[in-house]
Amino acid sequence: MTQQPVSPAQQQAPAPAAAADKSEAGRGGWRGIGLRADVRNLSLLGVLAVLVAVGGITEPDTFLSTSNLQLVLTQASVIGVVTVGMTFVITSGGIDLSVGAIVALSSVWATTLATQEYGFAGILFTAVVVGLGCGLVNGLLIAYGGLVPFIATLAMLASARGLALQITDGRTQIVTVKSVLDLGVPDSYVLGVPPLVLVFAGVTVLGWLLLNRTTFGRRTVAVGGNAEAARLAGIDVRRQRLYLYLLSGLCCGIAAFLLIVLAGSGQNTNGNLYELDAIAAAIIGGTLLSGGRGTIVGSVLGVLVFTTITNIFALNNLQSDVQQIAKGVIIVAAVLVQRRTARDGDV
């Protein structure tokens, strides 16, 4: 019996059943990852619920009051905006140790007497531009200068802190622009929600859309998962990293403006340890420190957890060192969970 010749196209085409099985396996894998992400977020919501219960039990008259809940959300807004930018950087496999120093430099540069002469727009513009400028320097050093992110951002941390101290000469710069200060008073609240919280919510939504619904987000995950494979796939890895540090700098500039509104001043000590809080919030939220996976929702929940812990400790007059120990335990536990899920194939 003569065998019919097989065309090259037929030789390369996978069997329909095998292709279907592979497609179904891929969809099942993504569904599994999504399910585990939902479990992580639900776990964080459970932790947050427990903290709210503890606060309500220990200080029922104060913790659950409207003013205190507004305070918690307002304080979470500043570090929360920084954490959104940090989530993108960590997802790409990088790190940014300079975010706190950038917030400090942006806040003092935006509150000098010369800047305040230009009013609300001048302060906002300066804070954002300084943040973008610092992010640009970080991005150029890392993406095109070949410096390790840890070293480059550590150098920026020292330089920005030093420049902030030089600008202020160690003094607190009081804001006198009424339109800026008015954003922090209850009369400016929208349906009981402070404007700073609305800004934080807007940044969170935009960050989620950017990471989960755009090519930019997919490229960020690809670079963090395997930079060389991303390069071979046609992604300009260096340009992508530059954009990510610009994004982080932008978030720092926005956070600096929110801090100016909240504190009514600018000083070189602003943003102290923000880098640690932002990294910790992103990690416990489910963003892999090694890169390749990030979650904006989880990072925001991480910020709320840490901010609630701080508030509960303050209301109960507990020492800050105990608070730092509690945060450290949470961070270690989160990393151990990540390592376990990584061994189970959750990456």
N, C-alpha and C positions, 0 to 999 in steps of 0.2 A: 504493500500500500504506500503510495507516494505521499510524503509529508509536505503540507502547504508551507511555502516560505513565510517567514514572519518579518514584518516591517520593523525598522528601528523604533518607530513611535510605539508599536505594540510591545516591543521588548522593554521600553522604559516605563510604560504606563503601569501603575500599581494595580493589583487586583481590586475590583470594586469593594469586595468585602473587607480586604485589608485596609483600604483607604478609609472606609467607613468606621472600622474599629479604631484607627488612629485618630480620626476626627473626634469620635465620641470620647476617646481617652483624654484628648486635649481639653475638650469641654468639661469633662469630669474633673480634670486637674485644676482648672480655673475655678470651678464651683467649689472644690475642696479648699482652695486658698481663700476664696471669699467667705466660706463658712467659718474657717478658723479666724479670719479677721473679725467677723461678727462676734465670735466667742470672746476674743480679746477685748473688743469694745464693750461688750456686755459685762465682762469681768471688771473693767474700769468703772463702768456705771455702778456696779455693785459696791466697789470700794468707795466710790463717791457717796453712795447712799448711806453706807456705814458711817462715814465721817460726818455726814449731815446729822445722822442720828446721835452720834457722840456729842457733837456740838450742841444739839438741841437738849440733850440730857444734862450736860455739864453747865451750860449757860443758856437756859431756855428763854430768859427774858431779853437777852442781847443777841445771841447768835442768829435766831430766826427772825429778827426784826428786819423790816424792809430796808432800813438804812445800812445795816451790816451786810445784807446780801448784795446791795448795790455796791458797797465798798469792796467786797470780795471780787465781784465781776469786774469792777474798775481796775483793781490791782492786777487781776489776771490779764487784762487787756494789753498792758504794756509788754509784759514778758511773753504773752501769747502771740503778738505780732512778730516778735523776734523769733519765736519757736517755729512759726510757719516758714520763715526763710531758712532756718537751721534744718528743718525737715528735708527741704530740697537738697541742701548741700550734703547731708549725711546719706540721703538716698543715692546720690551720685558717687558715693564712696569717699567723700571728702570730710573735712571738719573745719569749723570756724571758731577759733578761740578768741577772736577779737571783737565779737558782737557787743559785749558790755562796754569796752573802751570806745567803740564807734558811737554807741548811744551817748556816752559821756561827752565826746568831742562834738557831736552834732548838737547836743543840748546847750553847751556853753558857747559854741560859735553862733548859734541862733538867738542867744539872749544877750549878746554884747549890746552896748548902748548904740553903736553904729547900726546894727541890724534892727534893733527895735524901732528906730526912726522910720522904718518902712512898714511898720504895723504888722497886722496878722499875716498878710501875704509874704512879707519879708522873712518873718520867723519860720513859717512853714516851708518856704522855698529853700532857705538856707539849710534847715535841718535835713531835708530830703537830698539836696545836692551834696552836702558833706558826706552823708551816708553812701550815696552812689559813688562819690569820689574814692572813698576808702574801699568800697567793694571792687571798684575798677582796679585799684592798685593790687589788691589781693588776687584778683582774677588774672591779671597780667603776669604777676610773679609766679603763680602756680601753673597756669595754662601755657604760657609762652616762655617763662623764665626757667621752668623745670624745677622749681622749689617744691619741697614736700609741703602739703597744706598745713601740717602742724607747725613747721618752722616759719612759713610765710605769715600765717595769722598770729603766731606768737610775737613775731617782730612788729606786726601792726598793733597788737595789744599794747606793747611797751611804748611804741611811738605815739599812738593816739592818746594814751593816758598822759604821757609827758607833755604833749602839745596842749591838751585840755588844761593841765595844771599851769602851763605857761600863760595861756590866755586869761585865766581867772586870777592868777597869782595867789591861788589858794582861797579866794573869796567866793561867796555865794552871789550870783547875779540875779537880782530880783526882777521879775517881769512886771512891767507897768502898762502893757497894752491891754486895755479893758476887754476888747473883743476876744482875746485869747483866754483871759481869766474867766470870762462869762461861761465858757464851755464846761467849766467844772462845778458850777453852782446848780442847785436843784431846779431853778427856773428854766434851765435849758434842757432838762430831761424830756424825752419823747415818750409819752405814755409810761412814765416812771423809769424809763431806761436811759442811763447816762449816755451822752454822745460818744464817749470813748468806747463803750461797749458796742455801740452800733458800728464804729469804725473797725473794731476787732472782728465783729461778725462779717462785715464786708470783706475784709482781708482773708478770713477763713474760707468763705464761699469761693472767692476768686482763686485762692490757693488750691482748693479741692478740684475745681474745674480745670485748672492749669495742669495739675498732676495726673488727673484721671481721665480727662476728656480731650487732651490735645496731643499733638505730635511732640511738643516740647516735653511733656511729662513722660511719654514713652521713651524718648531719647535719654532723659535723665535716669530712668530705671535701667535702660540698656547699658549706659556708661557705668553705672554702679555695679551692675551684675558682672560685666566682663568688658572692660574698656577696649581691649584689642579686638574682640569680636565685633563690638560696636563700630570700631574704625573700619574693619573689613567690610561691614555692612553699608558703609557709605556715610556714617555719621562723623561730622567734624568734632571730634572729642574735645579739642582745645577750645574751640569757640563755644561749645556747650558749657564747659566748665567756667569760662569767662562770664557767660550769661548768668550762671547760677550764683556766682559770688556778687555780681551786680544786683541780683534779686535779693540776696541776703543783706547787702548794704542798703538797698531801698527799704526793706523792712525795718532795719535799724534806724533809718532816718524818720520813718513814720512813728516808730516807737518813741524816739527822742521827743518828737512834737507832743505825743500823748503824755509823756512824762513831764514836759514843761507845763502842760495844762493842769496835770494832777498836782504837781509840787509848787507851781507858781514861780519857779526859779530854775536856774541852770547852774550846776556845779560839777567839778571834776570828779567827784565820787559817784556820780550817777551811773547806774548800770553795773554796779559792783556785783560780781559773780553771776551776771546774767548768762554768761556762756555756759556755766555749769548747770544752771536751772533749765536752760533751753535744751541742752544735750540730754539731760536727765528726763525731761518731759517727753522728748521725742522717742527716747529708748523705751520708756515704760509704756508708751503708746503703741509700740510695735514696729517702729522703724529700725531696720537692721543697722547696727553700727558699722558693719562691713560693707554696706551698700547693697543695692539691688532691690530693696523693698522699702516703701515709705507710706505712711498714712497720716493725712492731715487731721482726720477726725480723732484718731488715737492720740496724736500730739496735743490737740486741744483738751482732750479729757485728762491727759497727763498734767497739763498746766493747771486745770481746775483742781485736781487732786492735791498738788503741791501748794497751791494758793489757799485752799481750804485748811490744810494742815497748819500752815503758818498762822492763819486767822484763829484757829482753835487754840493753838499754843499761846498766842498773844492774849486772847480773852481770859485764859486760865492762868495768866502770869507765870508760865513755865519758861525756863531758861532757853535761850536760843541754841545752846550746845546740844540739848536733848533733841531739839527740832532737827538739827543737822544730822544727828545720829539716826533719827527715824527716816530721813530722806535717804541716807546712805544705805540703810537696810532695804528700802524699797527699790533702789537702783540695782543693788546686787541681786535681789530676788528676780527682778525683771530680766537681767542679763542671763541668769541661770535658766529661766524659762525659755529665753530665745535660743540658748545653746541646745536645750532639749528638743525644741521644735525643729531646729536645724538638723539634728541627727535623725529626726523622724521624716525629714524631707519637706519641711515647710518653708522652703526658699525656692 
